[in-house]
Amino acid sequence: MSAVTTENLTKVFGDFAAVCDVNLEIREGEIFGLLGPNGAGKSTLIRMLTGILEPTRGWGTVLGYDLVRETESIKANLGYMSQKFSLYENLTVLENLSFYAGIYGIKSRIRKGRIRETLDLVGLKAREGEVVSGLELGAKQRLALGCALISRPRILFLDEPTSGVSPTARRSFFDIIQNLACEGTTVILTTHFMDEAERCDRVGFMLDGKLIAADAPDALKTGVFPGPLIEIEVSNAIEEAEKFRGLPHVLDCSVHGTVLHVLLSDEDGFEFIKNTLRVDAELVIPSLEDVFVYLVRNYRVRRETSEPHRSRAV
């Protein structure tokens, strides 16, 4: 069963289309990651799916409920965590969870047990008496997740939940997310981090309010590129990139620190590069970052030639 379905979902502010014609289908129990730069439309899309914003046009359902007519039913079944943790700094860990349990209307006879389960889930059982203002950012993050989960929602929305925390804290947080999904919770999150996207069941790339690609990470890495990708270490990557872009067999070239990732049109290009330029090149498996760079460039080329600018409502 689909947890989320949308068709041509669009949100316009004045003459600006923040989200434009998004078609999505997310399965129950799936971790779906939304990737894209700031302003791509990720948060606006999340706010429509949670019933906070009403779509300008298009339609959608969340857990079978209509996005416009049944927003209260949607809200009753979801958990939401924003990048600005909605915690009460002057209360303890336990008091924050107790407060949210009351907000969600959890009956008093099961409230204590639910809070204990949540403390265990997010690894804060030993810190329940600590005041939130004294917690490190990673612990605040896990507490905010616990507050979003206290009602045991069927679907969980996480809007940039790991911004600003350490890589270790991010990995720990994502371990919790994966356990929730294994138990049947649908998780939809926005992120800037490619390592988190790799751990999602499927990833959607957003740019200029549009969903430009959506698939499993491995499927994107093997199915997007029209030819092989090679890696070449060079002394001046930016200057060398311009040279490579004008060569036969070369479709694209991007800079990754001190190396170039060169997309070729065919296998013959690999031998051409090695034999003609006398460089040490090797075939590499594309990363999600490679995929995103390629999709963005392709999208912008198509937009410049055939699509209206995104700043105008469509």
Secondary structure, DSSP 4 states (H G I P E B T S, - for coil): -EEEEEEEEEEEETTEEEEEEEEEEEETT-EEEEE--TTSSHHHHHHHHTTSS--SEEEEEETTEETTT-HHHHHTTEEEE-SS----TTSBHHHHHHHHHHHTT--HHHHHHHHHHHHHHTT-GGGTTSBGGGS-HHHHHHHHHHHHHTT--SEEEEESTTTTS-HHHHHHHHHHHHHHHHTT-EEEEEES-HHHHHTSSEEEEEETTEEEEEE-HHHHHHHS-SS-EEEEE-SSHHHHHHHHHTSTTEEEEEEETTEEEEEESSTHHHHHHHHHH---EEE-PPPHHHHHHHHHHHHHHHHHHHS--TTS--
